[in-house]
């Protein structure tokens, strides 16, 4: 379902060149289109997190010691994975921020040129 909705939105954008050209002129349209494409995935993430929260609450409030210990171990593993993800993805984010700062001081907009390159035009 998620892939199908993204394909429909992509097809609509690429079938009409006017839509792609409008993304160069308006950042709001670009952001709203990205939100529309991400909405099915975001809804799936929200429902999965709600289900996981309910399972963890049931695990912690269980009278069985084994279930409570197992739930605690899984929470520790999730926190360790979150710390590892922050460590791994921190360097590329820092590089991207530094590149954007350098582009701003050079007087060029990296997001506008990237969007223009996406639709095959020369950046303004």
Backbone atoms as SQL, in Angstrom:
CREATE TABLE atoms (id INTEGER PRIMARY KEY, chain TEXT, resi INTEGER, resn TEXT, atom TEXT, x REAL, y REAL, z REAL);
INSERT INTO atoms VALUES
  (1, 'A', 1, 'UNK', 'N', 0.824, -1.189, 0.000),
  (2, 'A', 1, 'UNK', 'CA', 0.000, 0.000, 0.000),
  (3, 'A', 1, 'UNK', 'C', 0.868, 1.253, 0.000),
  (4, 'A', 2, 'UNK', 'N', 1.892, 1.255, 0.829),
  (5, 'A', 2, 'UNK', 'CA', 2.768, 2.428, 0.897),
  (6, 'A', 2, 'UNK', 'C', 3.460, 2.654, -0.433),
  (7, 'A', 3, 'UNK', 'N', 4.006, 1.599, -1.014),
  (8, 'A', 3, 'UNK', 'CA', 4.708, 1.734, -2.286),
  (9, 'A', 3, 'UNK', 'C', 3.790, 2.178, -3.403),
  (10, 'A', 4, 'UNK', 'N', 2.565, 1.689, -3.407),
  (11, 'A', 4, 'UNK', 'CA', 1.611, 2.061, -4.449),
  (12, 'A', 4, 'UNK', 'C', 1.259, 3.536, -4.374),
  (13, 'A', 5, 'UNK', 'N', 1.047, 4.056, -3.169),
  (14, 'A', 5, 'UNK', 'CA', 0.705, 5.477, -3.045),
  (15, 'A', 5, 'UNK', 'C', 1.876, 6.361, -3.460),
  (16, 'A', 6, 'UNK', 'N', 3.091, 5.961, -3.132),
  (17, 'A', 6, 'UNK', 'CA', 4.259, 6.742, -3.550),
  (18, 'A', 6, 'UNK', 'C', 4.391, 6.711, -5.066),
  (19, 'A', 7, 'UNK', 'N', 4.160, 5.546, -5.684),
  (20, 'A', 7, 'UNK', 'CA', 4.232, 5.463, -7.141),
  (21, 'A', 7, 'UNK', 'C', 3.188, 6.334, -7.811),
  (22, 'A', 8, 'UNK', 'N', 1.991, 6.401, -7.250),
  (23, 'A', 8, 'UNK', 'CA', 0.949, 7.248, -7.827),
  (24, 'A', 8, 'UNK', 'C', 1.359, 8.713, -7.761),
  (25, 'A', 9, 'UNK', 'N', 1.926, 9.138, -6.639),
  (26, 'A', 9, 'UNK', 'CA', 2.341, 10.535, -6.510),
  (27, 'A', 9, 'UNK', 'C', 3.512, 10.826, -7.434),
  (28, 'A', 10, 'UNK', 'N', 4.506, 9.921, -7.500),
  (29, 'A', 10, 'UNK', 'CA', 5.625, 10.106, -8.430),
  (30, 'A', 10, 'UNK', 'C', 5.132, 10.201, -9.867),
  (31, 'A', 11, 'UNK', 'N', 4.223, 9.313, -10.253),
  (32, 'A', 11, 'UNK', 'CA', 3.718, 9.305, -11.617),
  (33, 'A', 11, 'UNK', 'C', 3.029, 10.623, -11.942),
  (34, 'A', 12, 'UNK', 'N', 2.244, 11.137, -11.007),
  (35, 'A', 12, 'UNK', 'CA', 1.568, 12.415, -11.221),
  (36, 'A', 12, 'UNK', 'C', 2.570, 13.549, -11.395),
  (37, 'A', 13, 'UNK', 'N', 3.620, 13.546, -10.575),
  (38, 'A', 13, 'UNK', 'CA', 4.616, 14.620, -10.658),
  (39, 'A', 13, 'UNK', 'C', 5.396, 14.563, -11.967),
  (40, 'A', 14, 'UNK', 'N', 5.785, 13.372, -12.400),
  (41, 'A', 14, 'UNK', 'CA', 6.602, 13.266, -13.597),
  (42, 'A', 14, 'UNK', 'C', 5.784, 13.319, -14.877),
  (43, 'A', 15, 'UNK', 'N', 4.489, 13.050, -14.799),
  (44, 'A', 15, 'UNK', 'CA', 3.645, 13.139, -15.989),
  (45, 'A', 15, 'UNK', 'C', 3.377, 14.590, -16.366),
  (46, 'A', 16, 'UNK', 'N', 3.374, 15.463, -15.391),
  (47, 'A', 16, 'UNK', 'CA', 3.092, 16.877, -15.628),
  (48, 'A', 16, 'UNK', 'C', 4.333, 17.702, -15.297),
  (49, 'A', 17, 'UNK', 'N', 4.977, 18.209, -16.316),
  (50, 'A', 17, 'UNK', 'CA', 6.224, 18.951, -16.110),
  (51, 'A', 17, 'UNK', 'C', 5.972, 20.243, -15.336),
  (52, 'A', 18, 'UNK', 'N', 4.759, 20.779, -15.443),
  (53, 'A', 18, 'UNK', 'CA', 4.440, 22.013, -14.717),
  (54, 'A', 18, 'UNK', 'C', 4.556, 21.814, -13.207),
  (55, 'A', 19, 'UNK', 'N', 4.175, 20.634, -12.727),
  (56, 'A', 19, 'UNK', 'CA', 4.270, 20.363, -11.291),
  (57, 'A', 19, 'UNK', 'C', 5.731, 20.354, -10.865),
  (58, 'A', 20, 'UNK', 'N', 6.591, 19.704, -11.648),
  (59, 'A', 20, 'UNK', 'CA', 8.011, 19.678, -11.303),
  (60, 'A', 20, 'UNK', 'C', 8.618, 21.071, -11.329),
  (61, 'A', 21, 'UNK', 'N', 8.217, 21.885, -12.294),
  (62, 'A', 21, 'UNK', 'CA', 8.754, 23.246, -12.367),
  (63, 'A', 21, 'UNK', 'C', 8.266, 24.101, -11.213),
  (64, 'A', 22, 'UNK', 'N', 7.076, 23.816, -10.692),
  (65, 'A', 22, 'UNK', 'CA', 6.566, 24.604, -9.570),
  (66, 'A', 22, 'UNK', 'C', 7.367, 24.355, -8.294),
  (67, 'A', 23, 'UNK', 'N', 8.019, 23.179, -8.197),
  (68, 'A', 23, 'UNK', 'CA', 8.830, 22.899, -7.015),
  (69, 'A', 23, 'UNK', 'C', 10.041, 23.810, -6.938),
  (70, 'A', 24, 'UNK', 'N', 10.538, 24.280, -8.066),
  (71, 'A', 24, 'UNK', 'CA', 11.695, 25.170, -8.075),
  (72, 'A', 24, 'UNK', 'C', 11.313, 26.533, -7.510),
  (73, 'A', 25, 'UNK', 'N', 10.082, 26.942, -7.752),
  (74, 'A', 25, 'UNK', 'CA', 9.663, 28.287, -7.360),
  (75, 'A', 25, 'UNK', 'C', 9.114, 28.359, -5.946),
  (76, 'A', 26, 'UNK', 'N', 8.614, 27.260, -5.419),
  (77, 'A', 26, 'UNK', 'CA', 7.982, 27.298, -4.109),
  (78, 'A', 26, 'UNK', 'C', 8.487, 26.142, -3.246),
  (79, 'A', 27, 'UNK', 'N', 9.169, 26.492, -2.190),
  (80, 'A', 27, 'UNK', 'CA', 9.651, 25.477, -1.263),
  (81, 'A', 27, 'UNK', 'C', 8.491, 24.834, -0.512),
  (82, 'A', 28, 'UNK', 'N', 7.434, 25.605, -0.265),
  (83, 'A', 28, 'UNK', 'CA', 6.272, 25.075, 0.436),
  (84, 'A', 28, 'UNK', 'C', 5.643, 23.928, -0.356),
  (85, 'A', 29, 'UNK', 'N', 5.511, 24.077, -1.667),
  (86, 'A', 29, 'UNK', 'CA', 4.947, 23.003, -2.485),
  (87, 'A', 29, 'UNK', 'C', 5.816, 21.759, -2.443),
  (88, 'A', 30, 'UNK', 'N', 7.113, 21.950, -2.467),
  (89, 'A', 30, 'UNK', 'CA', 8.024, 20.811, -2.397),
  (90, 'A', 30, 'UNK', 'C', 7.881, 20.080, -1.064),
  (91, 'A', 31, 'UNK', 'N', 7.828, 20.824, 0.021),
  (92, 'A', 31, 'UNK', 'CA', 7.697, 20.225, 1.344),
  (93, 'A', 31, 'UNK', 'C', 6.358, 19.502, 1.477),
  (94, 'A', 32, 'UNK', 'N', 5.277, 20.128, 1.003),
  (95, 'A', 32, 'UNK', 'CA', 3.967, 19.490, 1.091),
  (96, 'A', 32, 'UNK', 'C', 3.895, 18.231, 0.240),
  (97, 'A', 33, 'UNK', 'N', 4.532, 18.229, -0.927),
  (98, 'A', 33, 'UNK', 'CA', 4.557, 17.022, -1.755),
  (99, 'A', 33, 'UNK', 'C', 5.329, 15.904, -1.054),
  (100, 'A', 34, 'UNK', 'N', 6.433, 16.249, -0.415),
  (101, 'A', 34, 'UNK', 'CA', 7.200, 15.231, 0.315),
  (102, 'A', 34, 'UNK', 'C', 6.411, 14.682, 1.499),
  (103, 'A', 35, 'UNK', 'N', 5.652, 15.545, 2.166),
  (104, 'A', 35, 'UNK', 'CA', 4.818, 15.078, 3.273),
  (105, 'A', 35, 'UNK', 'C', 3.726, 14.150, 2.763),
  (106, 'A', 36, 'UNK', 'N', 3.125, 14.494, 1.628),
  (107, 'A', 36, 'UNK', 'CA', 2.102, 13.623, 1.044),
  (108, 'A', 36, 'UNK', 'C', 2.681, 12.266, 0.671),
  (109, 'A', 37, 'UNK', 'N', 3.902, 12.252, 0.133),
  (110, 'A', 37, 'UNK', 'CA', 4.511, 10.980, -0.234),
  (111, 'A', 37, 'UNK', 'C', 4.891, 10.168, 1.001),
  (112, 'A', 38, 'UNK', 'N', 5.244, 10.837, 2.085),
  (113, 'A', 38, 'UNK', 'CA', 5.681, 10.132, 3.286),
  (114, 'A', 38, 'UNK', 'C', 4.532, 9.749, 4.207),
  (115, 'A', 39, 'UNK', 'N', 3.335, 10.276, 3.967),
  (116, 'A', 39, 'UNK', 'CA', 2.231, 10.058, 4.909),
  (117, 'A', 39, 'UNK', 'C', 1.896, 8.584, 5.131),
  (118, 'A', 40, 'UNK', 'N', 1.796, 7.748, 4.098),
  (119, 'A', 40, 'UNK', 'CA', 1.481, 6.332, 4.382),
  (120, 'A', 40, 'UNK', 'C', 2.540, 5.665, 5.259),
  (121, 'A', 41, 'UNK', 'N', 3.791, 5.974, 5.022),
  (122, 'A', 41, 'UNK', 'CA', 4.855, 5.399, 5.851),
  (123, 'A', 41, 'UNK', 'C', 4.792, 5.940, 7.268),
  (124, 'A', 42, 'UNK', 'N', 4.514, 7.232, 7.413),
  (125, 'A', 42, 'UNK', 'CA', 4.410, 7.815, 8.754),
  (126, 'A', 42, 'UNK', 'C', 3.238, 7.222, 9.532),
  (127, 'A', 43, 'UNK', 'N', 2.121, 6.974, 8.858),
  (128, 'A', 43, 'UNK', 'CA', 0.978, 6.354, 9.522),
  (129, 'A', 43, 'UNK', 'C', 1.318, 4.934, 9.966),
  (130, 'A', 44, 'UNK', 'N', 2.051, 4.213, 9.134),
  (131, 'A', 44, 'UNK', 'CA', 2.462, 2.861, 9.496),
  (132, 'A', 44, 'UNK', 'C', 3.420, 2.877, 10.684),
  (133, 'A', 45, 'UNK', 'N', 4.338, 3.829, 10.715),
  (134, 'A', 45, 'UNK', 'CA', 5.269, 3.962, 11.839),
  (135, 'A', 45, 'UNK', 'C', 4.513, 4.292, 13.122),
  (136, 'A', 46, 'UNK', 'N', 3.555, 5.215, 13.034),
  (137, 'A', 46, 'UNK', 'CA', 2.802, 5.600, 14.234),
  (138, 'A', 46, 'UNK', 'C', 2.008, 4.416, 14.791),
  (139, 'A', 47, 'UNK', 'N', 1.377, 3.656, 13.920),
  (140, 'A', 47, 'UNK', 'CA', 0.604, 2.509, 14.418),
  (141, 'A', 47, 'UNK', 'C', 1.514, 1.427, 14.984),
  (142, 'A', 48, 'UNK', 'N', 2.682, 1.226, 14.378),
  (143, 'A', 48, 'UNK', 'CA', 3.627, 0.239, 14.906),
  (144, 'A', 48, 'UNK', 'C', 4.151, 0.661, 16.275),
  (145, 'A', 49, 'UNK', 'N', 4.460, 1.948, 16.429),
  (146, 'A', 49, 'UNK', 'CA', 4.935, 2.438, 17.728),
  (147, 'A', 49, 'UNK', 'C', 3.849, 2.316, 18.800),
  (148, 'A', 50, 'UNK', 'N', 2.611, 2.566, 18.429),
  (149, 'A', 50, 'UNK', 'CA', 1.517, 2.415, 19.395),
  (150, 'A', 50, 'UNK', 'C', 1.373, 0.960, 19.827),
  (151, 'A', 51, 'UNK', 'N', 1.485, 0.044, 18.883),
  (152, 'A', 51, 'UNK', 'CA', 1.401, -1.375, 19.222),
  (153, 'A', 51, 'UNK', 'C', 2.575, -1.802, 20.103),
  (154, 'A', 52, 'UNK', 'N', 3.788, -1.349, 19.774),
  (155, 'A', 52, 'UNK', 'CA', 4.963, -1.690, 20.590),
  (156, 'A', 52, 'UNK', 'C', 4.822, -1.132, 21.998),
  (157, 'A', 53, 'UNK', 'N', 4.298, 0.085, 22.124),
  (158, 'A', 53, 'UNK', 'CA', 4.102, 0.682, 23.448),
  (159, 'A', 53, 'UNK', 'C', 3.125, -0.152, 24.270),
  (160, 'A', 54, 'UNK', 'N', 2.049, -0.594, 23.641),
  (161, 'A', 54, 'UNK', 'CA', 1.077, -1.420, 24.363),
  (162, 'A', 54, 'UNK', 'C', 1.692, -2.744, 24.798),
  (163, 'A', 55, 'UNK', 'N', 2.507, -3.341, 23.934),
  (164, 'A', 55, 'UNK', 'CA', 3.149, -4.613, 24.289),
  (165, 'A', 55, 'UNK', 'C', 4.143, -4.410, 25.429),
  (166, 'A', 56, 'UNK', 'N', 4.906, -3.319, 25.396),
  (167, 'A', 56, 'UNK', 'CA', 5.865, -3.059, 26.476),
  (168, 'A', 56, 'UNK', 'C', 5.168, -2.758, 27.793),
  (169, 'A', 57, 'UNK', 'N', 4.065, -2.034, 27.738),
  (170, 'A', 57, 'UNK', 'CA', 3.308, -1.778, 28.971),
  (171, 'A', 57, 'UNK', 'C', 2.791, -3.093, 29.543),
  (172, 'A', 58, 'UNK', 'N', 2.273, -3.943, 28.673),
  (173, 'A', 58, 'UNK', 'CA', 1.789, -5.249, 29.139),
  (174, 'A', 58, 'UNK', 'C', 2.939, -6.087, 29.687),
  (175, 'A', 59, 'UNK', 'N', 4.122, -5.990, 29.066),
  (176, 'A', 59, 'UNK', 'CA', 5.275, -6.751, 29.543),
  (177, 'A', 59, 'UNK', 'C', 5.769, -6.275, 30.890),
  (178, 'A', 60, 'UNK', 'N', 5.827, -4.951, 31.095),
  (179, 'A', 60, 'UNK', 'CA', 6.311, -4.426, 32.371),
  (180, 'A', 60, 'UNK', 'C', 5.321, -4.664, 33.505),
  (181, 'A', 61, 'UNK', 'N', 4.041, -4.677, 33.208),
  (182, 'A', 61, 'UNK', 'CA', 3.041, -4.870, 34.265),
  (183, 'A', 61, 'UNK', 'C', 2.691, -6.337, 34.487),
  (184, 'A', 62, 'UNK', 'N', 3.376, -7.215, 33.790),
  (185, 'A', 62, 'UNK', 'CA', 3.107, -8.645, 33.939),
  (186, 'A', 62, 'UNK', 'C', 3.576, -9.140, 35.302),
  (187, 'A', 63, 'UNK', 'N', 2.884, -10.133, 35.834),
  (188, 'A', 63, 'UNK', 'CA', 3.272, -10.740, 37.107),
  (189, 'A', 63, 'UNK', 'C', 4.385, -11.763, 36.939),
  (190, 'A', 64, 'UNK', 'N', 4.664, -12.140, 35.714),
  (191, 'A', 64, 'UNK', 'CA', 5.717, -13.120, 35.435),
  (192, 'A', 64, 'UNK', 'C', 7.067, -12.414, 35.386),
  (193, 'A', 65, 'UNK', 'N', 8.004, -12.876, 36.179),
  (194, 'A', 65, 'UNK', 'CA', 9.323, -12.255, 36.257),
  (195, 'A', 65, 'UNK', 'C', 10.068, -12.364, 34.930),
  (196, 'A', 66, 'UNK', 'N', 9.958, -13.503, 34.271),
  (197, 'A', 66, 'UNK', 'CA', 10.656, -13.717, 33.012),
  (198, 'A', 66, 'UNK', 'C', 10.203, -12.706, 31.947),
  (199, 'A', 67, 'UNK', 'N', 8.910, -12.444, 31.874),
  (200, 'A', 67, 'UNK', 'CA', 8.374, -11.501, 30.881),
  (201, 'A', 67, 'UNK', 'C', 8.847, -10.083, 31.187),
  (202, 'A', 68, 'UNK', 'N', 8.854, -9.712, 32.450),
  (203, 'A', 68, 'UNK', 'CA', 9.317, -8.372, 32.830),
  (204, 'A', 68, 'UNK', 'C', 10.797, -8.188, 32.531),
  (205, 'A', 69, 'UNK', 'N', 11.612, -9.193, 32.836),
  (206, 'A', 69, 'UNK', 'CA', 13.048, -9.115, 32.566),
  (207, 'A', 69, 'UNK', 'C', 13.298, -9.059, 31.055),
  (208, 'A', 70, 'UNK', 'N', 12.602, -9.879, 30.296),
  (209, 'A', 70, 'UNK', 'CA', 12.759, -9.896, 28.846),
  (210, 'A', 70, 'UNK', 'C', 12.363, -8.549, 28.236),
  (211, 'A', 71, 'UNK', 'N', 11.305, -7.939, 28.739),
  (212, 'A', 71, 'UNK', 'CA', 10.881, -6.624, 28.255),
  (213, 'A', 71, 'UNK', 'C', 11.937, -5.570, 28.589),
  (214, 'A', 72, 'UNK', 'N', 12.513, -5.635, 29.776),
  (215, 'A', 72, 'UNK', 'CA', 13.578, -4.701, 30.142),
  (216, 'A', 72, 'UNK', 'C', 14.806, -4.858, 29.265),
  (217, 'A', 73, 'UNK', 'N', 15.181, -6.089, 28.961),
  (218, 'A', 73, 'UNK', 'CA', 16.338, -6.333, 28.089),
  (219, 'A', 73, 'UNK', 'C', 16.074, -5.774, 26.694),
  (220, 'A', 74, 'UNK', 'N', 14.871, -5.951, 26.186),
  (221, 'A', 74, 'UNK', 'CA', 14.536, -5.425, 24.867),
  (222, 'A', 74, 'UNK', 'C', 14.586, -3.895, 24.871),
  (223, 'A', 75, 'UNK', 'N', 14.130, -3.265, 25.945),
  (224, 'A', 75, 'UNK', 'CA', 14.214, -1.797, 26.035),
  (225, 'A', 75, 'UNK', 'C', 15.658, -1.329, 26.053),
  (226, 'A', 76, 'UNK', 'N', 16.528, -2.026, 26.779),
  (227, 'A', 76, 'UNK', 'CA', 17.951, -1.672, 26.801),
  (228, 'A', 76, 'UNK', 'C', 18.554, -1.821, 25.410),
  (229, 'A', 77, 'UNK', 'N', 18.183, -2.868, 24.694),
  (230, 'A', 77, 'UNK', 'CA', 18.686, -3.062, 23.326),
  (231, 'A', 77, 'UNK', 'C', 18.214, -1.923, 22.425),
  (232, 'A', 78, 'UNK', 'N', 16.936, -1.514, 22.541),
  (233, 'A', 78, 'UNK', 'CA', 16.444, -0.402, 21.724),
  (234, 'A', 78, 'UNK', 'C', 17.188, 0.893, 22.024),
  (235, 'A', 79, 'UNK', 'N', 17.465, 1.165, 23.298),
  (236, 'A', 79, 'UNK', 'CA', 18.216, 2.374, 23.639),
  (237, 'A', 79, 'UNK', 'C', 19.635, 2.307, 23.083),
  (238, 'A', 80, 'UNK', 'N', 20.263, 1.138, 23.148),
  (239, 'A', 80, 'UNK', 'CA', 21.609, 0.982, 22.588),
  (240, 'A', 80, 'UNK', 'C', 21.593, 1.188, 21.075),
  (241, 'A', 81, 'UNK', 'N', 20.571, 0.669, 20.410),
  (242, 'A', 81, 'UNK', 'CA', 20.461, 0.873, 18.968),
  (243, 'A', 81, 'UNK', 'C', 20.219, 2.340, 18.620),
  (244, 'A', 82, 'UNK', 'N', 19.441, 3.039, 19.445),
  (245, 'A', 82, 'UNK', 'CA', 19.210, 4.469, 19.208),
  (246, 'A', 82, 'UNK', 'C', 20.502, 5.260, 19.358),
  (247, 'A', 83, 'UNK', 'N', 21.290, 4.939, 20.369),
  (248, 'A', 83, 'UNK', 'CA', 22.584, 5.622, 20.556),
  (249, 'A', 83, 'UNK', 'C', 23.521, 5.318, 19.397),
  (250, 'A', 84, 'UNK', 'N', 23.538, 4.065, 18.941),
  (251, 'A', 84, 'UNK', 'CA', 24.377, 3.700, 17.798),
  (252, 'A', 84, 'UNK', 'C', 23.933, 4.431, 16.534),
  (253, 'A', 85, 'UNK', 'N', 22.624, 4.569, 16.336),
  (254, 'A', 85, 'UNK', 'CA', 22.121, 5.280, 15.156),
  (255, 'A', 85, 'UNK', 'C', 22.501, 6.755, 15.199),
  (256, 'A', 86, 'UNK', 'N', 22.415, 7.361, 16.371),
  (257, 'A', 86, 'UNK', 'CA', 22.821, 8.763, 16.499),
  (258, 'A', 86, 'UNK', 'C', 24.307, 8.911, 16.202),
  (259, 'A', 87, 'UNK', 'N', 25.103, 8.001, 16.693),
  (260, 'A', 87, 'UNK', 'CA', 26.550, 8.047, 16.448),
  (261, 'A', 87, 'UNK', 'C', 26.865, 7.872, 14.959),
  (262, 'A', 88, 'UNK', 'N', 26.194, 6.926, 14.318),
  (263, 'A', 88, 'UNK', 'CA', 26.479, 6.640, 12.909),
  (264, 'A', 88, 'UNK', 'C', 26.029, 7.776, 12.005),
  (265, 'A', 89, 'UNK', 'N', 24.828, 8.314, 12.239),
  (266, 'A', 89, 'UNK', 'CA', 24.274, 9.317, 11.336),
  (267, 'A', 89, 'UNK', 'C', 24.655, 10.741, 11.709),
  (268, 'A', 90, 'UNK', 'N', 25.383, 10.951, 12.779),
  (269, 'A', 90, 'UNK', 'CA', 25.772, 12.295, 13.179),
  (270, 'A', 90, 'UNK', 'C', 26.778, 12.895, 12.201),
  (271, 'A', 91, 'UNK', 'N', 27.753, 12.122, 11.741),
  (272, 'A', 91, 'UNK', 'CA', 28.785, 12.654, 10.847),
  (273, 'A', 91, 'UNK', 'C', 28.205, 13.115, 9.514),
  (274, 'A', 92, 'UNK', 'N', 27.369, 12.332, 8.812),
  (275, 'A', 92, 'UNK', 'CA', 26.805, 12.847, 7.560),
  (276, 'A', 92, 'UNK', 'C', 25.925, 14.076, 7.753),
  (277, 'A', 93, 'UNK', 'N', 25.202, 14.136, 8.879),
  (278, 'A', 93, 'UNK', 'CA', 24.366, 15.308, 9.136),
  (279, 'A', 93, 'UNK', 'C', 25.251, 16.530, 9.360),
  (280, 'A', 94, 'UNK', 'N', 26.329, 16.370, 10.107),
  (281, 'A', 94, 'UNK', 'CA', 27.249, 17.488, 10.331),
  (282, 'A', 94, 'UNK', 'C', 27.869, 17.952, 9.019),
  (283, 'A', 95, 'UNK', 'N', 28.253, 17.000, 8.149),
  (284, 'A', 95, 'UNK', 'CA', 28.819, 17.368, 6.849),
  (285, 'A', 95, 'UNK', 'C', 27.801, 18.109, 5.993),
  (286, 'A', 96, 'UNK', 'N', 26.553, 17.668, 6.010),
  (287, 'A', 96, 'UNK', 'CA', 25.511, 18.338, 5.227),
  (288, 'A', 96, 'UNK', 'C', 25.267, 19.741, 5.748),
  (289, 'A', 97, 'UNK', 'N', 25.260, 19.901, 7.070),
  (290, 'A', 97, 'UNK', 'CA', 25.073, 21.237, 7.641),
  (291, 'A', 97, 'UNK', 'C', 26.238, 22.149, 7.291),
  (292, 'A', 98, 'UNK', 'N', 27.455, 21.623, 7.331),
  (293, 'A', 98, 'UNK', 'CA', 28.613, 22.427, 6.978),
  (294, 'A', 98, 'UNK', 'C', 28.586, 22.807, 5.506),
  (295, 'A', 99, 'UNK', 'N', 28.152, 21.879, 4.636),
  (296, 'A', 99, 'UNK', 'CA', 28.050, 22.189, 3.215),
  (297, 'A', 99, 'UNK', 'C', 27.005, 23.265, 2.958),
  (298, 'A', 100, 'UNK', 'N', 25.865, 23.203, 3.677),
  (299, 'A', 100, 'UNK', 'CA', 24.834, 24.224, 3.516),
  (300, 'A', 100, 'UNK', 'C', 25.328, 25.580, 4.001),
  (301, 'A', 101, 'UNK', 'N', 26.085, 25.594, 5.094),
  (302, 'A', 101, 'UNK', 'CA', 26.636, 26.858, 5.586),
  (303, 'A', 101, 'UNK', 'C', 27.642, 27.430, 4.595),
  (304, 'A', 102, 'UNK', 'N', 28.470, 26.578, 4.002),
  (305, 'A', 102, 'UNK', 'CA', 29.414, 27.048, 2.996),
  (306, 'A', 102, 'UNK', 'C', 28.697, 27.550, 1.759),
  (307, 'A', 103, 'UNK', 'N', 27.613, 26.897, 1.361),
  (308, 'A', 103, 'UNK', 'CA', 26.847, 27.329, 0.192),
  (309, 'A', 103, 'UNK', 'C', 26.184, 28.675, 0.466),
  (310, 'A', 104, 'UNK', 'N', 25.715, 28.884, 1.702),
  (311, 'A', 104, 'UNK', 'CA', 25.072, 30.154, 2.039),
  (312, 'A', 104, 'UNK', 'C', 26.083, 31.291, 2.028),
  (313, 'A', 105, 'UNK', 'N', 27.306, 31.035, 2.472),
  (314, 'A', 105, 'UNK', 'CA', 28.313, 32.093, 2.460),
  (315, 'A', 105, 'UNK', 'C', 28.830, 32.358, 1.057),
  (316, 'A', 106, 'UNK', 'N', 28.728, 31.357, 0.163),
  (317, 'A', 106, 'UNK', 'CA', 29.142, 31.566, -1.221),
  (318, 'A', 106, 'UNK', 'C', 28.072, 32.294, -2.021),
  (319, 'A', 107, 'UNK', 'N', 26.869, 32.423, -1.472),
  (320, 'A', 107, 'UNK', 'CA', 25.802, 33.128, -2.161),
  (321, 'A', 107, 'UNK', 'C', 24.983, 32.248, -3.085),
  (322, 'A', 108, 'UNK', 'N', 25.052, 30.962, -2.941),
  (323, 'A', 108, 'UNK', 'CA', 24.260, 30.071, -3.778),
  (324, 'A', 108, 'UNK', 'C', 23.385, 29.212, -2.880),
  (325, 'A', 109, 'UNK', 'N', 22.263, 28.821, -3.401),
  (326, 'A', 109, 'UNK', 'CA', 21.327, 28.007, -2.631),
  (327, 'A', 109, 'UNK', 'C', 21.429, 26.570, -3.085),
  (328, 'A', 110, 'UNK', 'N', 21.843, 25.691, -2.172),
  (329, 'A', 110, 'UNK', 'CA', 22.025, 24.298, -2.545),
  (330, 'A', 110, 'UNK', 'C', 20.690, 23.588, -2.764),
  (331, 'A', 111, 'UNK', 'N', 19.650, 23.948, -2.015),
  (332, 'A', 111, 'UNK', 'CA', 18.368, 23.268, -2.186),
  (333, 'A', 111, 'UNK', 'C', 17.718, 23.655, -3.505),
  (334, 'A', 112, 'UNK', 'N', 17.833, 24.909, -3.904),
  (335, 'A', 112, 'UNK', 'CA', 17.257, 25.335, -5.174),
  (336, 'A', 112, 'UNK', 'C', 17.988, 24.694, -6.342),
  (337, 'A', 113, 'UNK', 'N', 19.318, 24.616, -6.267),
  (338, 'A', 113, 'UNK', 'CA', 20.057, 24.004, -7.363),
  (339, 'A', 113, 'UNK', 'C', 19.822, 22.499, -7.415),
  (340, 'A', 114, 'UNK', 'N', 19.628, 21.867, -6.248),
  (341, 'A', 114, 'UNK', 'CA', 19.342, 20.432, -6.230),
  (342, 'A', 114, 'UNK', 'C', 17.967, 20.155, -6.823),
  (343, 'A', 115, 'UNK', 'N', 16.992, 21.014, -6.519),
  (344, 'A', 115, 'UNK', 'CA', 15.657, 20.839, -7.083),
  (345, 'A', 115, 'UNK', 'C', 15.668, 21.088, -8.581),
  (346, 'A', 116, 'UNK', 'N', 16.419, 22.085, -9.009),
  (347, 'A', 116, 'UNK', 'CA', 16.510, 22.370, -10.438),
  (348, 'A', 116, 'UNK', 'C', 17.203, 21.220, -11.168),
  (349, 'A', 117, 'UNK', 'N', 18.192, 20.621, -10.551),
  (350, 'A', 117, 'UNK', 'CA', 18.876, 19.482, -11.164),
  (351, 'A', 117, 'UNK', 'C', 17.944, 18.282, -11.257),
  (352, 'A', 118, 'UNK', 'N', 17.009, 18.163, -10.304),
  (353, 'A', 118, 'UNK', 'CA', 16.071, 17.059, -10.301),
  (354, 'A', 118, 'UNK', 'C', 15.189, 17.091, -11.546),
  (355, 'A', 119, 'UNK', 'N', 14.784, 18.285, -11.960),
  (356, 'A', 119, 'UNK', 'CA', 13.889, 18.379, -13.112),
  (357, 'A', 119, 'UNK', 'C', 14.647, 18.717, -14.395),
  (358, 'A', 120, 'UNK', 'N', 15.965, 18.808, -14.328),
  (359, 'A', 120, 'UNK', 'CA', 16.772, 18.973, -15.533),
  (360, 'A', 120, 'UNK', 'C', 16.904, 20.402, -16.022),
  (361, 'A', 121, 'UNK', 'N', 16.803, 21.384, -15.116),
  (362, 'A', 121, 'UNK', 'CA', 16.972, 22.777, -15.509),
  (363, 'A', 121, 'UNK', 'C', 18.242, 23.326, -14.903),
  (364, 'A', 122, 'UNK', 'N', 18.685, 24.448, -15.438),
  (365, 'A', 122, 'UNK', 'CA', 19.813, 25.161, -14.858),
  (366, 'A', 122, 'UNK', 'C', 19.306, 25.970, -13.671),
  (367, 'A', 123, 'UNK', 'N', 20.035, 25.953, -12.532),
  (368, 'A', 123, 'UNK', 'CA', 19.568, 26.737, -11.363),
  (369, 'A', 123, 'UNK', 'C', 19.627, 28.218, -11.634),
  (370, 'A', 124, 'UNK', 'N', 18.686, 28.951, -11.041),
  (371, 'A', 124, 'UNK', 'CA', 18.620, 30.405, -11.236),
  (372, 'A', 124, 'UNK', 'C', 19.678, 31.103, -10.411);
